[in-house]
Amino acid sequence: MPMKASVITTVLNEIKSIEAFVNALDDQTRAPDEVIVVDAGSTDGTVEVIKRCAADRPWLRLIEEPGNRSHGRNTAIDAATHDVIACADAGSLPDPWWLANLLKPFDDGADWVAGFYWVDAESVVDRCAGLTIVYVEEEVDAASFLPSARSMAFTKNAWEAAGRFPEEVDFGEDTLFGVRMREVGIAPTLALDATVGWHPPHGFGGLARTTFRWGRGDAAARVRGARYKRTIGALIASVVLVVALAWIKPVLALLGLAPMVPGIWRTTRHKYAHEEHPAKWILLPASRAVATSSNLAGYVVGRAVGE
């Protein structure tokens, strides 16, 4: 008997994207056996759109349940009919081959599958901002990669073994879920051809807000602490150098940023191949600077509030 799977997603005020998301699931080369959407309390008409979509799609189910994204996902999984669960974000658009490619590894006994994503944006600023905060294929290390809930799948048994999605955190919940999956000995099988188009935050302002929230989420979840400490160390070294060089001769102050350059290059060097516009040579480093500073600020605030 062919394996069956439930696709789940959570929504909150997604009226601009939910119908396109449902249509993308309609267009899958491997049709979903059921789709469960959990609405956390939308007030913009999202629920009405979902109900209209469900009228002629018997495989689409709506659950209205207030709570954060982890609570919504856990609610959907509890209600799912099938043992294999595929996750997607309603703000993303699954490519037609997404579900088929995401489910293939389960035929060989996988318990957790890491799908992938690509940055779907019209402006070069938004594309560079998006590239800054997601992996590109060249950066994926199978030994440490943590899938995003915008494109991954797992069995219910694996989800239970990891303690379900962590409802105690509001941000970075899929990162913490991934950490706990690895802690119980479950490693993801890569399916980088199981892609969704991901809409990044808008402009530098959206990038800053998003990475600040992610930093707070990492602090609350107590993950990636070593990485933050390294970045803070490089930032402190830069500040000291800037002050010292400015005291010697103001024109030399910019040289004080040198300790930050290796980190910026290391985290952007593979991304240039994924953007054609020549402005990438300015916008990618600028986006990295914005993302890093906002992310650190979020982490520091999160640790301070959490103490």
N, C-alpha and C positions, 0 to 999 in steps of 0.2 A: 504494500500500500504506500503511495507517495506520502512523504513527510508533509505535515501541515504546520503552519506557523501563524501566530497572531502579531499584527503590527500595532504598536501603541504610540500615542503621542499625548502631550499635554498642551493646553491652550489657555491663554488669558488675553482677551481683546485682540484677536488675530483676524478681524474681519477682512483686512486687506489681503491676506494670504491664504486663508483656510480653504477656499474653494479651489484655488490653483493646486494646493497640496492634495486635495481629494482627487482632482482630475489627474494628477501625476500618478497616483496609486491606481487609478483606472487604466492608465496606459502602460502598466508594468508588463513585461514579457512573461513574467511568472506572476499571476494574479494572487493577491493576498487572500488567505482563507477567511480572515476577519480583520477588521480594523476597529480599535477601541480608542476613542478620543475622550479624554477627561478634561472638562472645563472647570477652571478654578474660580469662576465667578465673573465672567465677562459681562460688560455693560454696554458694549458697542454693537450688538447684533450678531456676534459670532455664533451664539447658540442657535439662533433662528436659521442662519445659513447652514449649519451642520444638520439641523433637523430637515431642512429642505433637501439637502444632498442625500440624506439617509432614506428619504421617501422612496427612491427607486434604486437603492443600493442595500439589499438585505444584509450584506456583510459589514456594514458600517454601524457602529453602536456608539451612542453618546452617554457619558456618565457626568453628572454635575456634582462636583465634590470640591469644596473650598480647601485650600492648602497649598504648600509649596510644590515645586516640581517633583521632588522625591516622593512626596505623598501621592501626587497624581499618578506617577509611574507605578508605584506600589499598588495603588487602587486598580489601575488598569490591568496589571499582571495578575492580581488576585481574581479579577473577573474574566481573564483570558481562558478560552476553551482549550487552547493547545499548549504543548510543553515548550515549544521553541518560540521565543519572543524577539521580535525585531523592533528596534527603537529608531524613531526619526523625529525631527523637529518640524512642527507645522510651519515655521517660518522658512524652511528650506524646501527645495524641490528635488525629490528623488529622480534620478535619471531612469529611463525605461528599463535598464538592465539591473538596477540597484538590488531589488529583492532576490532575483534569481542568483546573482553572484554572491550575495550575502549569505544565502542558505546553502550553497554548494558544500562548504567545509563540514557541515553537519552530517553529510552522507559518509564522511570518513571519521566520524566520531568526535568532532569538535564540541566543546562545551561553551566556548565564547569566541565570537568572531568580530574582528575589527574592520569595519568598513572605512570609507574615506570620503573626501569632500573636495570641492573646488570653489574658489571665490567667484561668486556671481554678482557683479556690480558694473554699472555703466561708466562711472567716472574713474580716472586713473588714481585720484586721491583715495577713493573708497577701496579700489582694488589693492593699492599698496598698503593701506591701513589693514585690510583683511589678511593679506599675505603675511603681514608682520606677526599676527597673533594665531596663525594656524600653521601646522606642519605642511611642507611640500614633500613629495615622495622621497627625495634624496636625503631627507632628514630623519626618516623613520628607521629606528633601531628596534628590531623585533624583540630584543631582550628587555627593553624598558618602555616601549610605546604603550600609552594608555589611550584606548579608544574614546571618542566623543560620543555622547548619547544622541548626537544628530545622525549617527550612522554606525550602529553596532547591533549584535544579536547574541543571545545566550539562552541556555536552558533554564527552566524554572529551578531545577536542582542546584545549578551553579549560583543563581541569584539568592537562593535561600542560604547556601553555604557561606556566601559573603555577607550575610546579615541584611539582605535587601538594600534598596537605595536609602542612604542616610538622611532621615527626615529632620535630624537635629541641625543641619546646615542649609542655608538658603542659596549659597553660591558655591560653585565648584563641586557640586554633589556627584557629578559623573566621574570627576577625578578621584574623589575619595572612594567611590564605589570600585573604580579600577584598582586603586591601591589595595583595597581589601580583597578583591578577587585574587590578586597576585599573592597576597599574604597567606591565603588558604591553598595556594599551590595551583591556581587556575591561570594559565597564560593564554592570551588571545592568539587565535590563528588569523593571520593577515589576509584580508580580501580587499586589496587596494583598488580593485576594479569595481567595487560596490560603492558607487559614488552618488552624492547628492550635491546639488548646487546650493551653496550657503551664502546668504545675504549678510555682508559684514556691517558693523556699525557705520553710521554716516559721518564722514569727516574726522578731523582730529578730536573734536569735542566728543563725538560718539565713541571713538577709540579710547579716550581717556576715561570716560565713565565706565565702559565695559571692563577695561583692565583694572581699574580701581576696585570694582566689584569682585573680580577674580582674585585679586590680592587679598581682599577681606575674606573671601571664601577659603583660600589656602591657609590663611592664619587660623580661621575657625576650625578647619579640618586638620591642622597641624601637619601639612604636607609641604614638600619642596623647601623645607627650611634651609638646607645647606645651600641651595641655589640662591635664595634671597640673601644669605649671609655673604656669599661671594660677591654678589652685585653691590651690596651695601659697602663692602670693603673697597671695591673699585671706585665707588662714588665718593667715599670719604677721602681716598687717596687723590682723586681729581680735585676735590675742593681744597685740600691742603696745598696741592701744587699750584692751583690757580691763584690762591692768596699769596703764596710765596713768590711766584713769578711776577705777579702784579706789583708786589712791593719792590722787587728788583727793577722791573721795567714794565709798565702797563701793556706794551705791545706784545710781551711774551705770555700774557695771561692765557691766551687760547691754547698754548702748548700744554697747559695743565689738564686738558681734557684727554691727553694721551692714554691714561689708564683705562678709559672707557672704550677706546677704539677697538681693541681686540674682541671685546664682548659684542659690540655692535656688528663687526664684520662676521664673527662666528655665527651670529643669529640671523644674518641677512644674506650671506654669500650665495646660498643655493636658490634664493628667491628671485634673483634678477632674471634668471632664465624663464620665469613664469609671467613676466610682464614685458610687453613690447615697447611701450611708450618711453622715450628717452628721459622723461622726467623722473623715472624710477630711480636714477642715480642720486637724486636729491630726496625724493619722497620716501623711499624705503628707509634710509638712515634716519630721516626726520620722524617717521612713524615709529621706528624702534625707540628713539629717544623719548617720545611722548608715552609710548606703551610702558617702557621700563620705569620711568619716573612715576607714572600713575599707579602702576602695579605695586611698586615699592611703598608708595604712600598708603595704598589700600592695605597692604600687609602690615605695615607699622600700626595703622589705626586698628586693624583687626586684632593684633596682638595686645594693644593697649586696652581695648574695650574688653577683650577676653580674659585679661588678667584679674 
